[in-house]
Amino acid sequence: MPTLSSLRKCKSCSGGRVAPPGHASLGRLAAEYINDEDGLAPADFLLLTPLKRSAEYGRIRSRVSTLKPVDAWSLDGLHYFVFALTRPEESAADPYALFVMNGDAKPVSALVIQPSENDAEADVEDLCLPGAPPSRMQI
């Protein structure tokens, strides 16, 4: 699985899923993330609509710095979308939100990841469990 340090937007395009009429911009968006080097399949960008309508995304909407994901891929039937968040004033590192979708209208997982200053640990907030305290993990 890609790590936070490997998150990037891919420039190479090797094709892609054809979006339905009215969603041509989603097809172009998906093409931006295709990269043969990492061996990961592209995410289904049609899942962005239910993702952005979810309560989990709503909890961080005001913190999202760009509407487009900074990275997206699929693996084992799950679709991963990473969004850059605005940096809190007291933090030296940029936080990210990671959403995992399986084709349903609701995220399977939704996390806010705030790396520590040394990038060895991160505080992780589970958006599926509102009110739960963040947990600390090694990255």
C-alpha positions in Angstrom: 0.0 0.0 0.0 1.4 3.5 -0.8 2.7 5.5 2.1 2.1 9.2 2.9 5.6 10.0 1.6 4.7 8.4 -1.8 1.6 10.4 -2.4 1.8 12.2 -5.7 -0.3 13.1 -8.7 0.7 11.0 -11.7 1.3 12.7 -15.1 1.5 9.6 -17.4 -1.7 8.3 -19.0 -2.2 4.8 -20.3 -5.9 5.0 -21.0 -8.7 4.9 -18.5 -12.3 4.2 -17.9 -14.8 5.9 -20.1 -17.0 8.2 -18.1 -20.8 8.4 -18.8 -22.1 11.4 -20.7 -21.9 14.5 -18.5 -19.0 13.2 -16.6 -16.2 13.9 -19.1 -14.3 15.9 -16.5 -14.2 12.8 -14.3 -12.6 10.8 -17.1 -9.9 13.5 -17.5 -9.4 13.6 -13.8 -9.0 9.8 -13.6 -6.4 9.9 -16.4 -4.2 12.3 -14.3 -3.7 9.6 -11.7 -2.8 6.6 -13.9 0.8 5.5 -13.4 2.1 2.2 -14.7 5.2 2.4 -12.4 3.4 1.8 -9.2 1.3 -1.1 -10.5 -1.9 0.1 -9.0 -5.1 0.4 -10.9 -6.9 3.8 -11.1 -9.7 4.5 -8.7 -13.3 4.8 -9.9 -13.8 8.6 -9.9 -17.6 8.2 -10.2 -17.3 7.4 -6.5 -16.3 11.0 -5.7 -19.9 12.1 -5.9 -21.2 9.8 -3.0 -17.9 10.4 -1.2 -18.3 14.1 -1.2 -22.0 13.8 -0.1 -21.1 11.6 2.9 -21.3 12.8 6.5 -17.6 11.8 6.9 -16.5 14.2 4.1 -18.8 16.8 5.5 -16.9 16.8 8.7 -13.7 18.0 7.0 -15.1 19.9 4.0 -14.0 23.3 5.3 -10.4 21.9 5.8 -10.0 20.5 2.3 -7.4 22.6 0.5 -8.2 21.4 -3.1 -11.4 19.8 -4.3 -9.5 17.2 -6.4 -7.8 14.3 -4.6 -4.0 14.5 -4.5 -3.8 10.8 -5.1 -6.2 8.0 -5.9 -5.9 4.3 -6.7 -7.7 1.0 -6.4 -6.6 -2.3 -4.8 -8.5 -5.5 -4.1 -11.9 -3.9 -5.0 -11.4 -0.9 -2.8 -10.9 2.7 -4.1 -8.6 5.0 -2.2 -8.9 8.8 -2.4 -6.4 11.2 -0.6 -7.2 14.9 0.0 -4.8 17.5 1.2 -6.1 19.5 4.2 -5.2 22.9 5.4 -2.4 22.9 7.9 -3.3 23.8 11.5 -1.3 26.8 12.8 0.4 24.7 15.5 1.5 22.0 13.1 4.6 21.8 10.9 3.3 19.1 8.6 0.4 19.0 6.2 -2.5 16.7 7.2 -4.3 14.4 4.7 -7.7 12.8 4.6 -7.8 9.2 3.3 -11.2 7.8 2.2 -11.8 4.2 1.2 -14.8 3.3 -0.9 -16.0 -0.1 -2.1 -18.7 1.0 -4.6 -21.4 1.9 -2.0 -22.6 5.4 -1.2 -20.8 5.4 2.1 -17.1 5.3 2.8 -15.7 2.0 4.2 -13.1 4.1 6.1 -12.4 7.8 6.5 -9.3 9.0 8.3 -7.6 12.3 8.9 -3.8 11.7 9.2 -1.7 14.5 10.8 2.0 13.6 10.6 4.3 14.6 13.5 7.1 17.0 12.9 9.6 14.1 12.6 7.3 12.2 10.1 7.8 9.0 12.2 4.4 9.1 13.8 1.0 10.5 13.0 -2.2 11.3 14.9 -5.1 9.5 13.2 -8.7 10.6 13.5 -11.4 8.2 12.4 -14.2 10.2 10.8 -16.5 7.2 11.0 -16.4 7.6 14.8 -17.2 11.2 15.5 -16.0 12.3 18.9 -13.4 9.6 19.3 -10.0 10.9 20.3 -7.2 10.6 17.7 -4.9 7.7 18.0 -1.1 7.8 17.5 0.5 5.4 15.0 3.9 4.8 13.5 4.3 5.7 9.8 
